[in-house]
Amino acid sequence: MDKASENNLYCMSTLLCFCFFLHLISAATDNMPPPDYGSPKLILLNCGESSSQLSDGRSWTGDVGSKYAPSSQNTEISKASTQNSVPSVPYMTARIFHSQYTYTFPVTAGWKFIRLYFYPANYSSFNAANAIFSVSVDNYTLLRNFSSYITAEALKDDRLTREFSINTVDGFLNLTFNPSPNIPNAYAFVNGIEIVSMPNIFSRTATVILDEGLPSTRYQVRNDTALQTVIRLNVGGKDISGNQDSSSLFRTWSDDTPNIYGAASGVTSLWNLSKTFEYTDDVPSYTAPMEVYETARSMGPNPKVNQNYNLTWYFTVDAGFTYLVRLHFCEFRPYINKVNQLVFKIFIQNLTAETEADVFVWGGQTNGVPVYRDYAITIPSGPTLDLWVALTPNVLIGSEYFDSILNGIEIFKLNDTTGNLGGPNPVLHPQPQVRTNLSNKSRQSGNSTSVVVGGVVGAIAIVALFCIALAVFRRRLKRQKDSRPSDGPSLWQPISVQSNSHSAGSAKTNATGSHASSLPANLCRHFSFAEIKIATNDFDDTLLLGVGGFGKVYRGTIDGGSTKVAIKRGNPLSEQGMHEFQTEIEMLSKLRHRHLVSLIGYCEENCEMILVYDYMANGTLREHLYKTLKPPLPWRQRLEICIGAARGLYYLHTGAKHSIIHRDVKTTNILLDDKWVAKVSDFGLSKTGPTLDNTHVSTFVKGSFGYLDPEYFRRQQLSEKSDVYSFGVVLFEVLCARQVLNNLLPKEQVSLAEWALHCQKKGVLDQIIDPYLKGKIASECLKKFAETAEKCLADQGIDRPAMGDVLWNLEFALRLQESAEEVGGVQEDTENDEAPLAIPASGRRDWDMPSGNVPDSRNSGMSMSIGGRSLTSEESDGLTPSRVFSQIMNPKGR
């Protein structure tokens, strides 16, 4: 080889070596952090704090002077004014933002959990209600016009955590807080920020849930998708805190009990720890902690019961978004060891997700193998609603076990087409006093003073008008003294110097400065507003019993704490007002009966309308029938409650000088005291009945959908038989334990009254009764009870029995039940009966007719009153559509 060739070969070898060396350097630097500082896999930022502190075994870095918060302009730090029971880190300090502010975090490519921590307390001079702001990450809006104060109030929680999943690229993650520009005095704040690097847990495609009959499709969560975690449930198990997450992703899993629909909670199971449990390549350890797969909830050991209900969970979600629903399964019961041995259906939002779910098959025909299935469902735009997940056995497969199983649930909200994840704030009644100016920014500064002045003047005018109206209302009551029929002294009398007294107690001097009662002391008691505030601990929400059409109802105590009461406070925004307040006092102050709720007194100070009743320890009848965690009522106890309510209505119709028509008979207006005695309540819509010369009272239609007398609606002629019709609906509601209106059911089943009558005429009523009651009702008792309810629902009032006849028939049905139990002809039904399940009818399959042509799962938590939507029904198998619902347009009512 000549010298030139040797030189060329040497140069080429040197060049190759140099290129190879550059390649090694390039490969090494590709995985290196940015040159300024590293990109940690975990960032914990305690906002508003300068030093590092420990919490849950983790070290939180203060953001004061932090490299992640480069500037403090237009921000300040503050400590919460109250602590309650929240941890100090990261909740007791906050960073307050007066204008847009951005945190900058160095990140590497890949998916990240972003968790934001909020404690909506007052900070320095900042009102928690004014914290309304948006949060964004690069091109995604995580929260929009978010109020942690309203959200925490709605959830009854002191603190909030919001978790998001974002796929990032190499560089920086910019987290921006922006106070809502159209809200006066609005500011943004945050207590803690957590960023955790995570594997891609969304790599699998999901089955898209569509309307029945449409072909199934697949959905892929792309790398440019942002997600918000709605909920994680450890089904059948306890809470799992973030530091118990075995994959170090610090995810929190909650007990599923609060999300179970109704009393049908099934049974829980625990993994036998002596058995082998292993993750797989398809389901690696980071999918979910082992504790999730080691516990489960199934339907129970009774196959007959399991065939007639759904094991159902419900979750409040924002409409207008697509949701990824992930269900975790692990079949660890040793007796499940064959294909098709246990097959069940899965419904999401009342649509079929799986018809033949076999966890044993999904696990490769091996026990103890964790698996999960992803489903995507789009919730149409509209108000916030519930998302339902339901399981029920597939009885058509011929499985050995009629059961289902679930170990965990995760639900993620996906961003919309604009990159937004923010939903609306919950609605509170009344809403926080935060004034909103929706004008554009250029007009805002010039009009701010006039807006504030106008708002104050308007508020004063409204309050003044309301007080004047109350004064007029009282004067009208006085003028009606001589024209109103009465059983004794007139209800309203001139104010005189007299002491207040309990309806059944001794005289009591009012030391609070309130005026003496204008009601006779032996009938009704006047309370000062100061007394009411003391009785309710200033209307403490922890004492809230419920919310009705008139307003909120609180539990309270009077007379030094010796007497428990229920206090109903009128809501000025309610459609019910002075007239209902007046009617309630007029009716109940003159009526005393064992089966009518007792009115103790009232308060009318400070433009308030407040009523005070005897406390009913066991709440409403409906609370014990469906959509409840309370145990089911035995059949005999249900009968006795119906009899008690019938006695109360019978007294209204016949016991007073003039008959009284309740006009709003329903299960929420039947209350139960501590001894389970039924008492009819809520007389705000009641009317004095017709005179001897008339059969009815002509009046506007008022009442509640589902219970409304069709004859009364058509002719606007009210009679005692209108109450009889409503009570007939109550009887079927008690028997079937389902809602009286459920528009998610097939059309012929929407109305319980129509559907029950149809089944009664077809002789298949036993197919739709509460499955918990099956085998516990004597056949003759059921026959008499159903015949009584059927007669009550006659289309024309003249064909319906009087309430006295209804009462007699129910008492006879009770005797039939007792006789059958005495001779052993039916399973004795007592309060101590060991029944593992109570079945909520609107979340199960007990509407299936023997022909099998009725869909398996239809659930709803909806109820409607007059003034709502119209319901129509097509003829189905001889069932005539409701002439009432098809005529409703926009009537004024309750």
Secondary structure, 3 states (H helix, E strand, C coil): CCHHHHHHHHHHHHHHHHHHHHHHHHHHHHCCCCCCCCCCCEEEEECCCCCCEEECCEEEEECCCCCCCCCCCCEEEEEECCCCCCCHHHHCEEEEECCCEEEEEEECCEEEEEEEEECCCCECCECHHHEEEEEEECCEEEEEEEEHHHHHHHHCCCCEEEEEEEEECCEEEEEEEEECCCCCCCEEEECEEEEEEECCCCCCEEEECCCCCCCCEEEECCCCCCEEEEEEEECCCCCECHHHCCCCCCCCEEECHHHECCCCCCEEEECCCCCCCCCCCCCCCCCCCHHHHCEEEECCCCHHHHCCCCEEEEEEECCCCEEEEEEEECCCCCCCCCCCCCCEEEEECCEEEEEEECHHHHCCCCCCCCEEEEEEEECCCCCCEEEEEEEEECCCCCCCCCCCEECEEEEEEECCCCCECCCCCCCCCCCCCCCCCCCCHHHHHHHHHHHHHHHHHHHHHHHHHHHHHHHHHHHHHHHCCCCCCCCCCCCCCCCCCCCEECCCCCEECCCCCCCCCCCCCCCCEECCHHHHHHHCCCCCHHHEEEECCCEEEEEEEECCCCEEEEEEEECCCCCCCHHHHHHHHHHHHHCCCCCECCEEEEECCCCCCEEEEECCCCCECHHHCCCCCCCCCCHHHHHHHHHHHHHHHHHHHHCCCCCEECCCCCHHHEEECCCCCEEECCCCCCEECCCCCCCCEECCCCCCCCCCCHHHHHHCEECHHHHHHHHHHHHHHHHHCCCCECCCCCHHHCEHHHHHHHHHHHCCHHHCCCHHHCCCCCHHHHHHHHHHHHHHCCCCHHHCCCHHHHHHHHHHHHHHHHHHHHCCCCCCCCCCCCCCCCCCHHHCCCCCCCCCCCCCCCCCCCCCCCCCCCCCCCCECCECCCCCCCCCCCCCCC
